[in-house]
Amino acid sequence: MGEQEFQTKVLSELQGLRTDVEGLRTDVEKLQTDVHRLQTDVEKLQLDVSGLSNHVKAQDYKFEVDQRGSEAMVRMATTIIIPAASVVVLSSLSPAITALVSAIAHQGS
């Protein structure tokens, strides 16, 4: 192998190395872009999870408020319905009780 052939072969190998290094550089830049895109996606997911967490907390609060309101309504309804029912029942029985007391009074006399 002559000096000219050796130089040509070395230059060819160097050109191949340069091409490989440029390919590696392109791959590294692509990886950096992909990593940046993944970081952006992770940050978006973190924001979404944080938003969901806040939404769940708000729903829990609404549920507690609704539950307390329901309990209060049941207590209020019980407080109103029992006396009202008593009045209705006693008022319908009142004439019968009056008649019964009158009948008993008339029997004794």
C-alpha positions as CSV (number, residue, x, y, z in Angstrom):
1,M,0.0,0.0,0.0
2,G,1.4,3.3,-1.1
3,E,1.4,6.6,0.8
4,Q,-1.3,8.0,-1.4
5,E,-3.6,5.0,-0.8
6,F,-2.9,5.1,3.0
7,Q,-3.8,8.8,3.1
8,T,-7.0,8.2,1.1
9,K,-7.9,5.3,3.4
10,V,-7.2,7.4,6.6
11,L,-9.3,10.3,5.1
12,S,-12.1,8.0,4.3
13,E,-12.1,6.5,7.8
14,L,-12.0,10.0,9.3
15,Q,-14.9,11.0,7.1
16,G,-16.8,8.0,8.3
17,L,-16.0,8.9,11.9
18,R,-17.2,12.4,11.3
19,T,-20.5,11.1,9.8
20,D,-20.9,8.8,12.8
21,V,-20.2,11.6,15.2
22,E,-22.7,13.9,13.4
23,G,-25.3,11.0,13.6
24,L,-24.6,10.7,17.3
25,R,-25.0,14.4,17.8
26,T,-28.4,14.3,15.9
27,D,-29.5,11.3,18.0
28,V,-28.5,13.1,21.2
29,E,-30.4,16.3,20.1
30,K,-33.4,14.1,19.3
31,L,-33.1,12.5,22.8
32,Q,-32.9,15.9,24.4
33,T,-36.0,16.9,22.6
34,D,-37.8,13.7,23.6
35,V,-36.7,14.2,27.3
36,H,-38.0,17.8,27.2
37,R,-41.3,16.7,25.7
38,L,-41.6,14.0,28.5
39,Q,-40.8,16.6,31.1
40,T,-43.5,18.8,29.7
41,D,-45.9,15.8,29.7
42,V,-45.0,15.0,33.3
43,E,-45.6,18.6,34.4
44,K,-49.0,18.6,32.7
45,L,-49.9,15.3,34.4
46,Q,-48.9,16.8,37.7
47,L,-51.1,19.8,37.1
48,D,-54.0,17.5,36.1
49,V,-53.5,15.3,39.2
50,S,-53.4,18.5,41.3
51,G,-56.6,19.7,39.7
52,L,-58.3,16.3,40.3
53,S,-57.2,16.4,43.9
54,N,-58.8,19.9,44.3
55,H,-61.9,18.7,42.5
56,V,-62.2,15.6,44.9
57,K,-61.7,17.9,47.9
58,A,-64.5,20.2,46.6
59,Q,-66.8,17.2,46.1
60,D,-66.0,15.9,49.6
61,Y,-66.9,19.3,51.0
62,K,-70.2,19.4,49.0
63,F,-71.0,15.9,50.2
64,E,-70.4,16.8,53.8
65,V,-72.6,19.9,53.4
66,D,-75.3,18.0,51.7
67,Q,-75.1,15.3,54.4
68,R,-75.4,17.8,57.2
69,G,-78.3,19.5,55.4
70,S,-80.1,16.2,55.0
71,E,-79.6,15.4,58.7
72,A,-81.0,18.8,59.6
73,M,-84.0,18.3,57.3
74,V,-84.8,14.9,58.8
75,R,-84.6,16.4,62.3
76,M,-86.8,19.3,61.3
77,A,-89.3,17.0,59.5
78,T,-89.5,14.8,62.5
79,T,-90.0,17.7,64.8
80,I,-92.8,19.0,62.6
81,I,-94.4,15.7,61.4
82,I,-94.8,14.0,64.8
83,P,-96.7,17.0,66.4
84,A,-98.7,17.6,63.2
85,A,-99.7,13.9,63.0
86,S,-100.6,14.0,66.7
87,V,-102.9,16.9,66.2
88,V,-104.5,15.3,63.1
89,V,-105.1,12.0,64.9
90,L,-106.3,13.6,68.2
91,S,-108.6,16.0,66.3
92,S,-110.2,13.1,64.5
93,L,-110.6,11.2,67.8
94,S,-111.9,14.2,69.7
95,P,-115.6,13.8,68.6
96,A,-115.4,10.1,69.4
97,I,-113.9,10.7,72.8
98,T,-116.5,13.5,73.5
99,A,-119.3,11.1,72.5
100,L,-117.8,8.3,74.7
101,V,-117.4,10.6,77.7
102,S,-121.0,11.9,77.2
103,A,-122.3,8.3,76.9
104,I,-120.5,7.3,80.1
105,A,-121.8,10.4,81.9
106,H,-125.4,9.7,80.8
107,Q,-125.2,6.1,81.9
108,G,-124.1,7.2,85.4
109,S,-127.0,9.6,85.7
